[in-house]
């Protein structure tokens, strides 16, 4: 297959009037287009496929539904926003409910975006910053419990969000020895707590600004430390709701581009009308696209990843090449798949996102096949 008449978003530049040759599901060659026939993309941007490591659901399906078919529908619907791979993200619920959800997730196929595994968000968090998580099911992490969860998930837990100040450092070490990435979130960590966690190899933050201790001039808290330290990878929900445009720009000014990750944290209400929905066994109410618990706390998002990409372009000084790193390259590095995914380069897997000039999704390719076309 030859894709022609496109703007190829490469790791360090945008190649105008380019052609991309794809063979056996991989990128074989990227070169100037010389008028040869192929699939004409009419000047569209071709980016590395978006990788969303924090997505609960979409289109009335949720990762906690305990239903493989729900995960498969999520996989298909994520293609519409340019996402080619994702982590199905769980919630803080009972041990049995989490295990049932993990069994369903691990048994699902990937008819759309690739399911790369599980992001276990909770239950090892701090009640003070629980957000939309259910406080009655918060527990302390143990090797025995994470092993039981990973057995239910068929070994697919790739990422765990936890409150480091609530955990023994031995547990942090245990997770990482098992090949699980640890991310700090839903946490009241002090600057000292963060330093201790970083010294134990924890260098990631879940949805920066949200669900964490705030910046103070005598103690930076988790928010301040995430922005201060260049060695911490930070997720960001760029919906202009969780975070104001000014705070998005502040984030972009203070984080190196190779240490930021765009996520959606989206829920089943994404792509659906306003109304009442469910999240982790709790009622949520969506009005004007904003989802909240009955008490008023923001509960996940209805953001599409291409919209987050566009919002960052509009509100920060970052460009398309930089944001491709945040949406694709950096999450691939987090998951240890950047040798095959995350950039448009020769030899990489042909997972590609095609965007028009307004960053709407035109086509989404997975493994050399267009699985979505608008």
C-alpha positions as CSV (number, residue, x, y, z in Angstrom):
1,X,0.0,0.0,0.0
2,X,1.2,3.5,-0.8
3,X,-0.2,6.5,1.0
4,X,0.4,9.7,-1.1
5,X,0.0,13.5,-1.0
6,X,0.3,13.8,2.8
7,X,2.1,15.6,5.6
8,X,4.2,13.0,7.5
9,X,4.6,14.0,11.1
10,X,8.1,12.6,11.8
11,X,9.9,12.6,15.2
12,X,11.7,15.9,14.4
13,X,9.8,17.5,11.5
14,X,6.8,17.5,9.2
15,X,7.6,16.2,5.8
16,X,5.3,18.0,3.3
17,X,4.2,16.4,0.0
18,X,5.2,13.0,1.3
19,X,4.4,9.4,0.5
20,X,4.5,6.4,2.9
21,X,4.9,2.9,1.7
22,X,3.4,0.2,3.9
23,X,4.2,-3.5,3.6
24,X,3.0,-6.5,5.8
25,X,1.7,-4.1,8.4
26,X,4.9,-2.1,8.8
27,X,6.2,1.2,7.4
28,X,8.6,0.3,4.7
29,X,9.6,3.8,3.3
30,X,8.8,7.4,3.9
31,X,9.8,9.6,0.9
32,X,8.9,12.7,-1.1
33,X,5.8,12.1,-3.2
34,X,6.6,12.2,-6.9
35,X,3.1,11.9,-8.2
36,X,2.8,8.1,-8.2
37,X,-0.6,6.7,-7.7
38,X,-1.8,5.4,-4.4
39,X,-4.2,6.2,-1.6
40,X,-4.4,10.0,-2.0
41,X,-4.8,11.7,1.4
42,X,-5.2,15.2,0.0
43,X,-2.6,16.9,2.1
44,X,-3.8,15.5,5.4
45,X,-1.5,15.0,8.4
46,X,-0.3,11.5,9.1
47,X,0.8,11.0,12.7
48,X,1.8,8.0,14.8
49,X,-1.4,6.4,16.1
50,X,-2.5,7.8,19.4
51,X,-2.0,5.7,22.5
52,X,-4.5,6.4,25.4
53,X,-3.2,4.8,28.6
54,X,-6.1,6.1,30.7
55,X,-9.5,5.4,29.2
56,X,-12.4,3.9,31.2
57,X,-15.0,3.8,28.5
58,X,-17.0,5.4,25.7
59,X,-20.4,5.1,23.9
60,X,-22.1,3.5,27.0
61,X,-19.4,0.9,27.6
62,X,-17.0,0.8,30.5
63,X,-14.0,-1.3,31.5
64,X,-15.8,-2.2,34.7
65,X,-18.8,-3.7,32.9
66,X,-17.4,-7.2,33.3
67,X,-18.2,-7.9,29.7
68,X,-15.6,-8.7,26.9
69,X,-18.0,-7.4,24.3
70,X,-18.0,-4.0,26.0
71,X,-14.2,-3.8,25.7
72,X,-14.4,-4.8,22.1
73,X,-16.9,-2.0,21.4
74,X,-14.6,0.4,23.2
75,X,-11.8,-0.8,21.0
76,X,-13.8,0.0,17.9
77,X,-15.1,3.4,19.0
78,X,-11.7,4.7,20.0
79,X,-10.7,4.5,16.4
80,X,-13.0,7.5,15.7
81,X,-10.6,9.8,17.7
82,X,-7.4,8.5,16.2
83,X,-6.5,6.1,19.0
84,X,-4.8,3.0,17.8
85,X,-3.9,1.4,21.2
86,X,-5.2,1.8,24.7
87,X,-5.1,0.5,28.3
88,X,-8.5,-0.4,29.6
89,X,-8.7,1.5,32.9
90,X,-10.4,0.1,36.0
91,X,-11.9,1.8,39.1
92,X,-11.8,1.4,42.9
93,X,-14.5,-1.2,43.5
94,X,-14.8,-4.4,45.5
95,X,-12.0,-7.0,45.0
96,X,-14.5,-9.4,43.4
97,X,-15.8,-6.7,41.0
98,X,-12.3,-5.7,39.9
99,X,-11.3,-9.4,39.4
100,X,-14.4,-10.0,37.2
101,X,-13.7,-6.9,35.2
102,X,-10.1,-7.9,34.7
103,X,-11.1,-11.4,33.5
104,X,-13.5,-9.8,31.0
105,X,-10.9,-7.3,29.8
106,X,-8.2,-10.0,29.3
107,X,-10.5,-12.2,27.3
108,X,-11.6,-9.5,24.9
109,X,-10.3,-9.2,21.3
110,X,-9.1,-6.0,19.7
111,X,-11.3,-5.4,16.6
112,X,-10.4,-1.7,16.6
113,X,-7.7,-0.1,18.6
114,X,-5.2,-2.5,20.1
115,X,-5.8,-3.4,23.8
116,X,-2.4,-3.2,25.3
117,X,-3.4,-4.3,28.8
118,X,-4.9,-2.8,32.0
119,X,-4.4,0.4,33.9
120,X,-5.4,-0.4,37.5
121,X,-6.5,3.0,38.8
122,X,-6.9,2.3,42.5
123,X,-7.8,0.8,44.9
124,X,-4.5,1.7,46.5
125,X,-5.3,5.5,46.8
126,X,-5.8,8.2,49.4
127,X,-9.4,8.9,50.4
128,X,-8.7,12.7,50.6
129,X,-8.2,12.8,46.9
130,X,-10.4,9.9,45.8
131,X,-12.2,12.0,43.2
132,X,-14.9,9.8,41.6
133,X,-13.4,6.6,43.2
134,X,-15.5,4.8,45.8
135,X,-13.9,5.4,49.2
136,X,-15.4,2.3,50.8
137,X,-13.2,0.0,48.6
138,X,-9.9,1.8,49.1
139,X,-7.3,-0.6,50.5
140,X,-3.5,-0.8,51.1
141,X,-1.6,-2.6,48.4
142,X,0.1,-5.9,49.1
143,X,2.0,-8.3,46.8
144,X,-0.7,-11.0,47.4
145,X,-3.5,-8.7,46.3
146,X,-1.7,-7.4,43.2
147,X,-0.8,-11.0,42.3
148,X,-4.4,-12.0,42.6
149,X,-5.4,-9.1,40.4
150,X,-2.8,-9.9,37.8
151,X,-3.8,-13.5,37.7
152,X,-7.4,-12.4,37.0
153,X,-6.0,-10.1,34.3
154,X,-4.0,-13.0,32.7
155,X,-0.8,-11.0,33.5
156,X,-2.0,-7.9,31.6
157,X,-1.7,-5.2,34.3
158,X,0.7,-2.7,32.8
159,X,0.2,0.4,34.9
160,X,-1.0,1.0,38.5
161,X,-2.1,4.4,39.9
162,X,-1.6,4.7,43.6
163,X,-1.0,7.1,46.5
164,X,2.7,6.5,47.4
165,X,2.3,8.0,50.9
166,X,-0.2,5.2,51.7
167,X,2.0,2.4,50.5
168,X,5.1,0.6,51.8
169,X,8.1,1.2,49.6
170,X,8.5,-2.6,49.4
171,X,5.2,-2.6,47.5
172,X,6.4,0.0,45.1
173,X,9.5,-2.1,44.5
174,X,7.4,-5.3,44.1
175,X,5.2,-3.8,41.4
176,X,8.2,-2.6,39.3
177,X,10.0,-5.9,39.8
178,X,6.9,-7.5,38.1
179,X,7.2,-5.1,35.2
180,X,4.3,-2.9,36.2
181,X,4.7,0.9,35.8
182,X,3.7,2.8,38.9
183,X,2.1,6.2,38.7
184,X,1.3,8.6,41.5
185,X,-2.3,9.8,41.7
186,X,-5.3,10.3,43.9
187,X,-2.7,11.2,46.4
188,X,-1.9,13.6,49.2
189,X,1.8,13.1,48.8
190,X,4.2,15.7,50.2
191,X,7.3,16.7,48.4
192,X,9.2,14.3,50.7
193,X,6.8,11.5,49.8
194,X,7.4,12.1,46.1
195,X,11.2,12.2,46.6
196,X,11.0,8.8,48.4
197,X,8.8,7.3,45.6
198,X,11.1,8.6,42.9
199,X,14.1,7.1,44.7
200,X,12.2,3.8,44.5
201,X,11.9,4.2,40.7
202,X,8.4,5.8,40.6
203,X,8.6,8.5,37.9
204,X,5.1,9.0,36.7
205,X,2.0,11.0,37.6
206,X,-1.7,10.3,36.8
207,X,-3.8,13.2,35.5
208,X,-1.5,16.0,36.7
209,X,-3.3,18.8,38.7
210,X,-6.3,16.6,39.3
211,X,-6.8,14.3,42.4
212,X,-3.5,15.3,44.1
213,X,-2.0,17.5,46.8
214,X,-1.6,21.1,45.6
215,X,1.3,23.4,45.1
216,X,2.4,25.4,48.2
217,X,5.5,27.5,48.5
218,X,6.7,25.5,51.6
219,X,5.8,22.1,50.2
220,X,5.3,21.6,46.5
221,X,3.0,18.6,47.0
222,X,2.5,16.2,44.1
223,X,1.3,18.8,41.7
224,X,4.3,21.0,42.2
225,X,6.8,18.2,42.2
226,X,5.3,16.8,38.9
227,X,5.9,20.2,37.3
228,X,9.3,20.9,39.0
229,X,11.0,17.6,38.3
230,X,12.1,16.9,34.8
231,X,12.3,13.1,35.5
232,X,8.6,12.7,36.1
233,X,6.3,11.7,33.2
234,X,2.9,13.5,33.7
235,X,-0.5,12.7,32.2
236,X,-2.7,15.6,31.3
237,X,-6.4,15.8,30.5
238,X,-6.5,18.6,28.0
239,X,-10.2,19.2,27.9
240,X,-10.1,22.8,29.3
241,X,-12.5,21.6,32.0
242,X,-10.3,19.6,34.3
243,X,-7.6,22.2,33.7
244,X,-8.0,25.8,32.6
245,X,-6.3,27.0,29.4
246,X,-3.8,29.0,31.4
247,X,-2.9,25.9,33.5
248,X,-2.4,23.9,30.4
249,X,0.0,26.4,29.0
250,X,1.8,26.6,32.4
251,X,2.1,22.8,32.2
252,X,3.5,23.0,28.7
253,X,6.0,25.6,29.8
254,X,7.3,23.6,32.8
255,X,7.4,20.0,31.5
256,X,9.9,18.8,28.9
257,X,8.0,17.6,25.9
258,X,9.4,14.1,26.3
259,X,7.8,13.9,29.8
260,X,4.1,14.6,29.1
261,X,1.4,12.3,28.0
262,X,-2.0,13.2,26.7
263,X,-4.9,11.1,28.0
264,X,-8.7,11.3,28.0
265,X,-9.8,9.6,31.3
266,X,-13.0,9.2,29.3
267,X,-16.1,7.4,30.6
268,X,-19.1,5.7,29.1
269,X,-20.8,9.0,28.5
270,X,-18.3,10.0,25.8
271,X,-20.1,10.6,22.5
272,X,-23.5,10.4,24.2
273,X,-26.1,13.0,25.1
274,X,-26.2,14.8,28.5
275,X,-27.9,12.8,31.2
276,X,-27.4,10.3,34.0
277,X,-24.8,7.6,33.8
278,X,-22.8,5.2,35.9
279,X,-19.1,5.3,36.8
280,X,-17.6,2.7,39.2
281,X,-21.0,1.9,40.7
282,X,-21.8,5.6,41.3
283,X,-24.3,7.9,39.6
284,X,-22.8,10.6,37.5
285,X,-24.5,13.5,35.7
286,X,-23.4,14.9,32.4
287,X,-24.4,18.5,31.5
288,X,-22.9,20.3,28.5
289,X,-20.4,17.5,28.2
290,X,-19.1,17.8,31.7
291,X,-19.5,14.8,34.0
292,X,-19.9,15.1,37.7
293,X,-20.8,13.1,40.8
294,X,-24.0,14.1,42.6
295,X,-21.9,16.0,45.1
296,X,-20.4,18.1,42.2
297,X,-16.9,16.6,41.8
298,X,-15.7,16.2,38.2
299,X,-15.9,12.5,37.3
300,X,-13.8,11.5,34.4
301,X,-14.3,13.2,31.0
302,X,-16.0,13.0,27.7
303,X,-12.9,14.1,25.9
304,X,-11.8,12.6,22.5
305,X,-8.0,12.4,22.2
306,X,-7.9,14.3,18.9
307,X,-9.8,17.1,20.7
308,X,-7.2,17.1,23.5
309,X,-4.5,17.3,20.8
310,X,-6.3,20.3,19.2
311,X,-6.8,22.0,22.6
312,X,-3.1,21.8,23.4
313,X,-2.3,23.4,20.0
314,X,-4.7,26.2,20.7
315,X,-3.7,26.9,24.3
316,X,0.1,26.3,24.4
317,X,3.2,27.1,22.3
318,X,3.7,23.4,21.5
319,X,3.5,22.4,17.8
320,X,2.3,19.3,16.0
321,X,5.6,17.4,16.2
322,X,5.9,18.0,19.9
323,X,2.3,17.0,20.6
324,X,2.7,13.8,18.6
325,X,5.3,12.8,21.2
326,X,2.8,13.5,24.0
327,X,0.0,11.5,22.3
328,X,2.0,8.7,20.9
329,X,5.7,8.4,21.5
330,X,5.7,9.0,25.2
331,X,3.0,6.5,26.1
332,X,4.8,4.0,23.9
333,X,7.9,4.6,25.9
334,X,6.0,4.2,29.2
335,X,4.8,0.8,28.1
336,X,8.1,-0.3,26.6
337,X,6.8,-0.6,23.0
338,X,8.6,2.4,21.5
339,X,10.8,0.1,19.4
340,X,7.7,-0.8,17.4
341,X,5.2,1.9,18.0
342,X,4.9,5.6,18.7
343,X,6.6,7.3,15.8
344,X,6.3,7.5,12.0
345,X,9.6,5.8,11.0
346,X,10.8,3.1,8.7
347,X,10.4,-0.3,10.3
348,X,7.7,0.8,12.8
349,X,4.3,-0.8,13.0
350,X,1.8,0.9,10.6
351,X,-0.5,2.3,13.3
352,X,-1.3,5.7,12.0
353,X,-3.7,8.5,12.6
354,X,-4.8,10.7,9.6
355,X,-6.0,14.2,10.6
356,X,-7.4,17.1,8.5
357,X,-6.2,20.7,8.9
358,X,-8.6,21.2,11.8
359,X,-7.4,18.0,13.5
360,X,-10.5,16.0,12.9
361,X,-9.9,12.3,12.3
362,X,-10.2,11.2,8.7
363,X,-8.8,7.7,8.9
364,X,-7.3,5.4,11.5
365,X,-4.9,2.6,10.5
366,X,-3.9,-0.3,12.7
367,X,-1.3,-2.8,11.5
368,X,-1.5,-1.5,7.9
369,X,-5.3,-1.7,7.7
370,X,-7.6,1.3,7.7
371,X,-10.0,0.2,10.5
372,X,-11.9,3.5,10.5
373,X,-12.6,6.0,7.8
374,X,-14.9,9.0,8.3
